[in-house]
Amino acid sequence: MRLKKRYLGLAALIGAVAAISTVAFAVGPTSVTQTGGLHFVGSPDVTATKSSTSASLTATGEVAGAGTSATATLSANADVTRGCINKGSKDQQPSGLKRSTTVVSGTQTFNTRSGRGTFNVSTTPITTAGFTCPDGMTPVLVSVTFTDVTLTITSGSSKTLTATFPDIDP
């Protein structure tokens, strides 16, 4: 009996840690187009990060041929599912699921040295803010799928570098 109680306590602890953990992974581009000599040094990455209350994308990389500064813009469509968890429910299965679609984006201007510079740009996060649940239930971000993920680097009036990435479901 004591072993069973310890197992149940450990299972509850693992479930609690899983509920607050954050998932993140990076992907490389599926295509790159460039004009005006602006190019990536290596390959840029986009990392998706998701927890039970927020999700976002971050692109990192390095460019050359940029002049004195450049601007990185990361954008994507997001299919979002939010739900509610009853604090007293066993196994914490979300209910009251609601789907929506939104566009997320972020911009960063960065300086370069001899035309070379690094960027680290993030989208505005998708959150549970504004999503209400009945009877004291807790709002959660059930799932997010980012599609049409595009990173655009611009420098001056004629240098553009665009990378597209596969759909990301963190």
FIKOLZA-1660 file (N, C-alpha, C; in steps of 0.1 Angstrom, whole numbers, plus 5000, padded with zeros to 4 digits):
% residues 170
   i   px   py   pz ch aa at
   1 5008 4988 5000  A  M  N
   1 5000 5000 5000  A  M CA
   1 5009 5013 5000  A  M  C
   2 5020 5013 5008  A  R  N
   2 5028 5024 5008  A  R CA
   2 5035 5027 4995  A  R  C
   3 5039 5016 4988  A  L  N
   3 5045 5018 4974  A  L CA
   3 5035 5024 4965  A  L  C
   4 5022 5020 4965  A  K  N
   4 5012 5025 4957  A  K CA
   4 5010 5040 4959  A  K  C
   5 5010 5045 4972  A  K  N
   5 5009 5059 4975  A  K CA
   5 5021 5067 4970  A  K  C
   6 5033 5061 4971  A  R  N
   6 5045 5068 4966  A  R CA
   6 5044 5069 4951  A  R  C
   7 5039 5059 4944  A  Y  N
   7 5038 5059 4929  A  Y CA
   7 5028 5070 4925  A  Y  C
   8 5016 5070 4932  A  L  N
   8 5006 5080 4929  A  L CA
   8 5012 5094 4932  A  L  C
   9 5020 5096 4942  A  G  N
   9 5026 5109 4945  A  G CA
   9 5036 5113 4934  A  G  C
  10 5044 5104 4930  A  L  N
  10 5053 5106 4919  A  L CA
  10 5046 5109 4906  A  L  C
  11 5035 5102 4903  A  A  N
  11 5028 5105 4891  A  A CA
  11 5022 5119 4891  A  A  C
  12 5017 5123 4903  A  A  N
  12 5011 5136 4904  A  A CA
  12 5022 5147 4902  A  A  C
  13 5034 5145 4907  A  L  N
  13 5045 5154 4906  A  L CA
  13 5049 5155 4891  A  L  C
  14 5050 5144 4884  A  I  N
  14 5054 5144 4870  A  I CA
  14 5044 5151 4862  A  I  C
  15 5031 5149 4865  A  G  N
  15 5020 5156 4858  A  G CA
  15 5021 5171 4860  A  G  C
  16 5024 5175 4873  A  A  N
  16 5025 5189 4876  A  A CA
  16 5036 5195 4868  A  A  C
  17 5048 5189 4868  A  V  N
  17 5059 5194 4861  A  V CA
  17 5056 5195 4846  A  V  C
  18 5050 5185 4840  A  A  N
  18 5047 5185 4826  A  A CA
  18 5037 5196 4823  A  A  C
  19 5028 5199 4832  A  A  N
  19 5018 5210 4829  A  A CA
  19 5025 5224 4828  A  A  C
  20 5036 5226 4835  A  I  N
  20 5043 5239 4835  A  I CA
  20 5055 5239 4826  A  I  C
  21 5059 5228 4820  A  S  N
  21 5071 5228 4812  A  S CA
  21 5069 5235 4799  A  S  C
  22 5080 5238 4793  A  T  N
  22 5080 5245 4780  A  T CA
  22 5086 5237 4770  A  T  C
  23 5080 5236 4758  A  V  N
  23 5086 5228 4747  A  V CA
  23 5092 5238 4737  A  V  C
  24 5104 5235 4732  A  A  N
  24 5111 5243 4722  A  A CA
  24 5119 5234 4713  A  A  C
  25 5119 5238 4700  A  F  N
  25 5127 5231 4690  A  F CA
  25 5129 5240 4678  A  F  C
  26 5141 5238 4671  A  A  N
  26 5144 5246 4660  A  A CA
  26 5143 5239 4647  A  A  C
  27 5140 5247 4636  A  V  N
  27 5140 5241 4623  A  V CA
  27 5147 5250 4613  A  V  C
  28 5152 5245 4602  A  G  N
  28 5159 5253 4592  A  G CA
  28 5150 5256 4581  A  G  C
  29 5154 5265 4572  A  P  N
  29 5145 5270 4561  A  P CA
  29 5143 5259 4550  A  P  C
  30 5132 5260 4543  A  T  N
  30 5129 5251 4532  A  T CA
  30 5133 5258 4519  A  T  C
  31 5134 5272 4519  A  S  N
  31 5138 5279 4507  A  S CA
  31 5144 5292 4511  A  S  C
  32 5153 5298 4503  A  V  N
  32 5159 5311 4505  A  V CA
  32 5160 5318 4492  A  V  C
  33 5156 5331 4492  A  T  N
  33 5157 5339 4480  A  T CA
  33 5165 5352 4484  A  T  C
  34 5173 5357 4475  A  Q  N
  34 5181 5369 4479  A  Q CA
  34 5183 5378 4467  A  Q  C
  35 5184 5391 4470  A  T  N
  35 5187 5401 4460  A  T CA
  35 5198 5411 4466  A  T  C
  36 5206 5417 4457  A  G  N
  36 5215 5427 4461  A  G CA
  36 5227 5423 4469  A  G  C
  37 5231 5410 4469  A  G  N
  37 5243 5405 4476  A  G CA
  37 5241 5402 4490  A  G  C
  38 5230 5405 4496  A  L  N
  38 5227 5401 4510  A  L CA
  38 5225 5386 4511  A  L  C
  39 5232 5380 4521  A  H  N
  39 5231 5365 4522  A  H CA
  39 5233 5361 4536  A  H  C
  40 5228 5348 4539  A  F  N
  40 5230 5342 4552  A  F CA
  40 5244 5337 4553  A  F  C
  41 5250 5338 4565  A  V  N
  41 5263 5331 4569  A  V CA
  41 5258 5318 4576  A  V  C
  42 5260 5307 4570  A  G  N
  42 5254 5295 4576  A  G CA
  42 5239 5295 4573  A  G  C
  43 5231 5289 4581  A  S  N
  43 5217 5287 4579  A  S CA
  43 5209 5293 4591  A  S  C
  44 5199 5301 4589  A  P  N
  44 5191 5307 4600  A  P CA
  44 5183 5295 4606  A  P  C
  45 5179 5297 4619  A  D  N
  45 5170 5288 4625  A  D CA
  45 5158 5295 4631  A  D  C
  46 5146 5288 4631  A  V  N
  46 5134 5293 4638  A  V CA
  46 5131 5283 4649  A  V  C
  47 5130 5289 4661  A  T  N
  47 5126 5280 4672  A  T CA
  47 5112 5284 4677  A  T  C
  48 5104 5273 4679  A  A  N
  48 5091 5275 4684  A  A CA
  48 5091 5272 4699  A  A  C
  49 5085 5280 4707  A  T  N
  49 5085 5277 4722  A  T CA
  49 5070 5278 4726  A  T  C
  50 5066 5267 4733  A  K  N
  50 5052 5267 4738  A  K CA
  50 5051 5262 4752  A  K  C
  51 5043 5268 4760  A  S  N
  51 5040 5264 4774  A  S CA
  51 5025 5263 4775  A  S  C
  52 5019 5260 4786  A  S  N
  52 5005 5260 4788  A  S CA
  52 4998 5273 4787  A  S  C
  53 5006 5284 4787  A  T  N
  53 5000 5298 4787  A  T CA
  53 5005 5307 4776  A  T  C
  54 5016 5303 4768  A  S  N
  54 5020 5311 4758  A  S CA
  54 5028 5303 4747  A  S  C
  55 5029 5309 4735  A  A  N
  55 5037 5303 4724  A  A CA
  55 5042 5314 4716  A  A  C
  56 5054 5312 4710  A  S  N
  56 5060 5322 4701  A  S CA
  56 5071 5316 4693  A  S  C
  57 5076 5324 4683  A  L  N
  57 5087 5319 4674  A  L CA
  57 5098 5329 4676  A  L  C
  58 5111 5324 4674  A  T  N
  58 5123 5332 4675  A  T CA
  58 5132 5327 4663  A  T  C
  59 5136 5337 4655  A  A  N
  59 5146 5334 4645  A  A CA
  59 5159 5340 4648  A  A  C
  60 5170 5332 4646  A  T  N
  60 5184 5336 4649  A  T CA
  60 5192 5333 4636  A  T  C
  61 5202 5341 4635  A  G  N
  61 5212 5338 4624  A  G CA
  61 5221 5350 4622  A  G  C
  62 5229 5348 4611  A  E  N
  62 5239 5359 4607  A  E CA
  62 5238 5361 4592  A  E  C
  63 5240 5374 4589  A  V  N
  63 5239 5378 4575  A  V CA
  63 5252 5386 4571  A  V  C
  64 5255 5386 4559  A  A  N
  64 5267 5394 4553  A  A CA
  64 5262 5401 4541  A  A  C
  65 5269 5412 4537  A  G  N
  65 5266 5420 4526  A  G CA
  65 5255 5430 4529  A  G  C
  66 5253 5434 4542  A  A  N
  66 5242 5441 4546  A  A CA
  66 5244 5456 4547  A  A  C
  67 5256 5461 4545  A  G  N
  67 5258 5476 4547  A  G CA
  67 5260 5479 4562  A  G  C
  68 5255 5490 4567  A  T  N
  68 5257 5494 4581  A  T CA
  68 5246 5489 4591  A  T  C
  69 5234 5486 4586  A  S  N
  69 5224 5480 4594  A  S CA
  69 5214 5472 4586  A  S  C
  70 5206 5464 4592  A  A  N
  70 5196 5456 4586  A  A CA
  70 5184 5455 4595  A  A  C
  71 5173 5450 4589  A  T  N
  71 5161 5448 4597  A  T CA
  71 5156 5434 4594  A  T  C
  72 5153 5426 4605  A  A  N
  72 5148 5413 4604  A  A CA
  72 5133 5413 4608  A  A  C
  73 5125 5407 4600  A  T  N
  73 5111 5406 4603  A  T CA
  73 5107 5391 4602  A  T  C
  74 5101 5386 4613  A  L  N
  74 5096 5372 4613  A  L CA
  74 5081 5373 4614  A  L  C
  75 5074 5365 4606  A  S  N
  75 5060 5365 4606  A  S CA
  75 5055 5351 4603  A  S  C
  76 5042 5348 4608  A  A  N
  76 5036 5335 4606  A  A CA
  76 5021 5336 4609  A  A  C
  77 5014 5327 4603  A  N  N
  77 5000 5325 4607  A  N CA
  77 5000 5315 4618  A  N  C
  78 4991 5316 4628  A  A  N
  78 4990 5307 4639  A  A CA
  78 4976 5301 4641  A  A  C
  79 4974 5288 4640  A  D  N
  79 4962 5281 4643  A  D CA
  79 4963 5278 4658  A  D  C
  80 4954 5284 4666  A  V  N
  80 4954 5283 4680  A  V CA
  80 4942 5276 4686  A  V  C
  81 4944 5267 4696  A  T  N
  81 4933 5261 4703  A  T CA
  81 4935 5264 4718  A  T  C
  82 4926 5270 4724  A  R  N
  82 4926 5273 4738  A  R CA
  82 4915 5265 4745  A  R  C
  83 4916 5262 4758  A  G  N
  83 4906 5254 4765  A  G CA
  83 4907 5258 4780  A  G  C
  84 4899 5250 4787  A  C  N
  84 4897 5253 4802  A  C CA
  84 4900 5239 4809  A  C  C
  85 4907 5241 4820  A  I  N
  85 4909 5229 4829  A  I CA
  85 4903 5231 4842  A  I  C
  86 4895 5221 4846  A  N  N
  86 4888 5221 4859  A  N CA
  86 4899 5217 4869  A  N  C
  87 4902 5226 4879  A  K  N
  87 4912 5223 4889  A  K CA
  87 4910 5210 4896  A  K  C
  88 4898 5206 4898  A  G  N
  88 4895 5193 4905  A  G CA
  88 4894 5181 4896  A  G  C
  89 4896 5182 4883  A  S  N
  89 4894 5171 4874  A  S CA
  89 4907 5162 4875  A  S  C
  90 4904 5149 4873  A  K  N
  90 4915 5139 4873  A  K CA
  90 4921 5139 4858  A  K  C
  91 4934 5138 4857  A  D  N
  91 4941 5137 4844  A  D CA
  91 4941 5151 4836  A  D  C
  92 4935 5161 4842  A  Q  N
  92 4935 5175 4836  A  Q CA
  92 4933 5176 4821  A  Q  C
  93 4922 5170 4816  A  Q  N
  93 4918 5171 4802  A  Q CA
  93 4911 5184 4799  A  Q  C
  94 4916 5192 4790  A  P  N
  94 4909 5205 4787  A  P CA
  94 4895 5203 4781  A  P  C
  95 4886 5213 4784  A  S  N
  95 4873 5213 4779  A  S CA
  95 4870 5226 4773  A  S  C
  96 4858 5228 4767  A  G  N
  96 4855 5241 4762  A  G CA
  96 4864 5247 4751  A  G  C
  97 4869 5238 4742  A  L  N
  97 4879 5242 4733  A  L CA
  97 4874 5252 4723  A  L  C
  98 4883 5262 4720  A  K  N
  98 4880 5272 4710  A  K CA
  98 4891 5274 4701  A  K  C
  99 4889 5273 4688  A  R  N
  99 4900 5275 4678  A  R CA
  99 4899 5289 4672  A  R  C
 100 4911 5295 4669  A  S  N
 100 4911 5308 4662  A  S CA
 100 4924 5308 4654  A  S  C
 101 4924 5317 4645  A  T  N
 101 4936 5319 4636  A  T CA
 101 4940 5334 4638  A  T  C
 102 4953 5336 4639  A  T  N
 102 4959 5349 4640  A  T CA
 102 4972 5350 4633  A  T  C
 103 4977 5362 4631  A  V  N
 103 4990 5365 4625  A  V CA
 103 4999 5370 4636  A  V  C
 104 5011 5364 4637  A  V  N
 104 5021 5369 4646  A  V CA
 104 5033 5374 4639  A  V  C
 105 5039 5384 4644  A  S  N
 105 5051 5390 4638  A  S CA
 105 5060 5397 4648  A  S  C
 106 5072 5399 4644  A  G  N
 106 5081 5407 4652  A  G CA
 106 5092 5413 4643  A  G  C
 107 5098 5424 4647  A  T  N
 107 5108 5431 4639  A  T CA
 107 5120 5435 4648  A  T  C
 108 5132 5434 4642  A  Q  N
 108 5144 5438 4649  A  Q CA
 108 5153 5445 4639  A  Q  C
 109 5158 5457 4643  A  T  N
 109 5168 5464 4635  A  T CA
 109 5181 5461 4642  A  T  C
 110 5191 5457 4634  A  F  N
 110 5204 5454 4641  A  F CA
 110 5215 5461 4633  A  F  C
 111 5226 5465 4640  A  N  N
 111 5238 5471 4633  A  N CA
 111 5247 5460 4628  A  N  C
 112 5255 5463 4618  A  T  N
 112 5264 5454 4613  A  T CA
 112 5278 5460 4614  A  T  C
 113 5288 5451 4612  A  R  N
 113 5302 5455 4612  A  R CA
 113 5308 5450 4599  A  R  C
 114 5312 5459 4591  A  S  N
 114 5317 5455 4577  A  S CA
 114 5307 5447 4570  A  S  C
 115 5294 5451 4571  A  G  N
 115 5283 5444 4564  A  G CA
 115 5278 5431 4570  A  G  C
 116 5284 5427 4581  A  R  N
 116 5280 5414 4587  A  R CA
 116 5274 5416 4601  A  R  C
 117 5263 5409 4604  A  G  N
 117 5256 5411 4617  A  G CA
 117 5248 5399 4620  A  G  C
 118 5244 5398 4633  A  T  N
 118 5236 5388 4638  A  T CA
 118 5222 5393 4642  A  T  C
 119 5212 5385 4641  A  F  N
 119 5199 5389 4645  A  F CA
 119 5193 5378 4654  A  F  C
 120 5183 5383 4662  A  N  N
 120 5176 5374 4671  A  N CA
 120 5162 5381 4673  A  N  C
 121 5153 5377 4665  A  V  N
 121 5139 5384 4664  A  V CA
 121 5129 5374 4668  A  V  C
 122 5119 5379 4676  A  S  N
 122 5108 5370 4681  A  S CA
 122 5095 5376 4678  A  S  C
 123 5085 5368 4676  A  T  N
 123 5071 5372 4673  A  T CA
 123 5065 5376 4687  A  T  C
 124 5054 5384 4686  A  T  N
 124 5046 5387 4698  A  T CA
 124 5041 5373 4702  A  T  C
 125 5040 5371 4715  A  P  N
 125 5035 5358 4720  A  P CA
 125 5020 5356 4719  A  P  C
 126 5016 5344 4716  A  I  N
 126 5002 5340 4717  A  I CA
 126 5000 5336 4732  A  I  C
 127 4990 5341 4738  A  T  N
 127 4988 5338 4752  A  T CA
 127 4973 5334 4755  A  T  C
 128 4971 5331 4768  A  T  N
 128 4957 5328 4772  A  T CA
 128 4950 5341 4777  A  T  C
 129 4957 5352 4777  A  A  N
 129 4951 5365 4781  A  A CA
 129 4939 5368 4774  A  A  C
 130 4928 5372 4781  A  G  N
 130 4916 5375 4774  A  G CA
 130 4907 5363 4772  A  G  C
 131 4912 5351 4774  A  F  N
 131 4904 5339 4772  A  F CA
 131 4898 5335 4786  A  F  C
 132 4885 5335 4788  A  T  N
 132 4879 5333 4801  A  T CA
 132 4873 5319 4801  A  T  C
 133 4873 5314 4813  A  C  N
 133 4867 5300 4816  A  C CA
 133 4857 5302 4827  A  C  C
 134 4847 5293 4827  A  P  N
 134 4836 5294 4837  A  P CA
 134 4841 5287 4850  A  P  C
 135 4834 5291 4861  A  D  N
 135 4835 5284 4874  A  D CA
 135 4849 5282 4879  A  D  C
 136 4857 5292 4877  A  G  N
 136 4871 5291 4883  A  G CA
 136 4880 5281 4876  A  G  C
 137 4876 5277 4864  A  M  N
 137 4885 5268 4856  A  M CA
 137 4897 5277 4851  A  M  C
 138 4908 5270 4848  A  T  N
 138 4920 5277 4844  A  T CA
 138 4922 5276 4829  A  T  C
 139 4924 5288 4822  A  P  N
 139 4926 5288 4808  A  P CA
 139 4939 5282 4804  A  P  C
 140 4940 5275 4793  A  V  N
 140 4953 5269 4789  A  V CA
 140 4954 5270 4774  A  V  C
 141 4966 5270 4769  A  L  N
 141 4969 5270 4755  A  L CA
 141 4971 5255 4751  A  L  C
 142 4961 5249 4744  A  V  N
 142 4961 5235 4742  A  V CA
 142 4971 5232 4730  A  V  C
 143 4970 5239 4719  A  S  N
 143 4979 5237 4708  A  S CA
 143 4980 5249 4699  A  S  C
 144 4991 5250 4692  A  V  N
 144 4994 5261 4683  A  V CA
 144 5002 5255 4671  A  V  C
 145 4997 5258 4659  A  T  N
 145 5005 5254 4647  A  T CA
 145 5008 5266 4639  A  T  C
 146 5021 5269 4637  A  F  N
 146 5026 5280 4630  A  F CA
 146 5027 5276 4615  A  F  C
 147 5021 5284 4606  A  T  N
 147 5022 5281 4592  A  T CA
 147 5027 5293 4585  A  T  C
 148 5031 5292 4572  A  D  N
 148 5036 5303 4564  A  D CA
 148 5046 5311 4572  A  D  C
 149 5056 5304 4578  A  V  N
 149 5066 5310 4586  A  V CA
 149 5076 5317 4576  A  V  C
 150 5078 5330 4577  A  T  N
 150 5087 5337 4568  A  T CA
 150 5096 5346 4576  A  T  C
 151 5109 5346 4573  A  L  N
 151 5119 5355 4578  A  L CA
 151 5124 5364 4567  A  L  C
 152 5123 5377 4568  A  T  N
 152 5127 5386 4558  A  T CA
 152 5138 5396 4564  A  T  C
 153 5149 5396 4557  A  I  N
 153 5160 5406 4561  A  I CA
 153 5161 5416 4550  A  I  C
 154 5160 5429 4554  A  T  N
 154 5162 5440 4544  A  T CA
 154 5173 5449 4549  A  T  C
 155 5180 5454 4539  A  S  N
 155 5191 5464 4541  A  S CA
 155 5191 5474 4530  A  S  C
 156 5191 5487 4533  A  G  N
 156 5190 5496 4522  A  G CA
 156 5177 5495 4514  A  G  C
 157 5177 5500 4502  A  S  N
 157 5165 5500 4494  A  S CA
 157 5165 5488 4485  A  S  C
 158 5176 5481 4483  A  S  N
 158 5176 5471 4472  A  S CA
 158 5181 5457 4477  A  S  C
 159 5184 5455 4490  A  K  N
 159 5189 5442 4494  A  K CA
 159 5178 5436 4503  A  K  C
 160 5174 5424 4498  A  T  N
 160 5164 5416 4505  A  T CA
 160 5168 5401 4505  A  T  C
 161 5165 5395 4517  A  L  N
 161 5168 5381 4519  A  L CA
 161 5156 5375 4526  A  L  C
 162 5150 5365 4519  A  T  N
 162 5138 5359 4525  A  T CA
 162 5140 5344 4526  A  T  C
 163 5137 5339 4538  A  A  N
 163 5137 5324 4541  A  A CA
 163 5123 5320 4545  A  A  C
 164 5119 5309 4540  A  T  N
 164 5106 5303 4544  A  T CA
 164 5109 5290 4551  A  T  C
 165 5100 5287 4561  A  F  N
 165 5102 5275 4570  A  F CA
 165 5090 5266 4569  A  F  C
 166 5092 5254 4573  A  P  N
 166 5080 5244 4573  A  P CA
 166 5071 5248 4584  A  P  C
 167 5059 5242 4583  A  D  N
 167 5049 5244 4594  A  D CA
 167 5055 5238 4607  A  D  C
 168 5053 5245 4618  A  I  N
 168 5058 5241 4631  A  I CA
 168 5047 5239 4641  A  I  C
 169 5047 5228 4647  A  D  N
 169 5037 5224 4657  A  D CA
 169 5044 5220 4670  A  D  C
 170 5047 5230 4679  A  P  N
 170 5055 5226 4691  A  P CA
 170 5047 5218 4701  A  P  C
% end
